[in-house]
Amino acid sequence: MPELPEVETTRRGVEPYSRGRRVESLAVREARLRWPVPVDLADKLGGQTITAVERRAKYLLFRTGRGTLLVHLGMSGSLRVVSHGEPPGRHDHIDLLLSGGHCLRFNDPRRFGCFLWLETGEQSPLLQHLGPEPLSAEFDGRLLHQRSRGRRSPVKQFIMDGKVVVGVGNIYANEALFLAGIRPDRAAGRISRARYERLSEIIKQVLTSSIEQGGTTLRDFVGGDGKPGYFAQQLYVYGRAGEACKRCDTVLRERRLGQRSTVYCVTCQR
């Protein structure tokens, strides 16, 4: 599943081709996504100029004077920039044709993504109750420590809770906890503020580094310019169960937490 760095990479990739451009038309070849594409979406978007391309959590927000196009990539989706007239592939479900000769093409083999419309001033229930952005000043060790008090759930599940902080997906939770030296199965409420201070800074560093390098290369993800990311080359633990720890040579262990693969080092993490 594309995580926050992949979505931010996509935002940065498509923004230069879409901001300030007029929507000439919308072609929907498959409307049966996670939620059906609104039947009047083409009418809402047609003729509108995209004034900004923003991201909230894993959602992309294409702002116009009339409202906002809300896009989610789902589990396997990608949004790419192609030329007008380029033939669509099997899973190319939606084309957003823009002035200037470019098209934003949405590909989603599993159809868990979405294209929805928000009128100006309308609040989407999908964006309500979300925690702060992990790269914002609002997110820090004090916040994590405060919200973790009394929680018995594993710290990995805690930092992946979108109501606590958005966008810390499975890959980056594994990596951040390793670099912070915290076992992923430790109870969130039993971790000190000092350790949360370090963890929050490392989460910021890991996400920032991944964004700068174009996201994590996954089988289903392709960046907005059609190029994969390269952060996967630097992974310390994710996907490396049974291999030697890069720091101490201890064999990395794997277990399931919240139905997610969790890899850690019993020596480096406590």
Summary of the structure (lengths in Angstrom):
residues: 270
radius of gyration: 19.8
end to end distance: 28.2
largest distance: 59.3
contacts: 883
relative contact order: 0.15
helix: 26%
strand: 23%
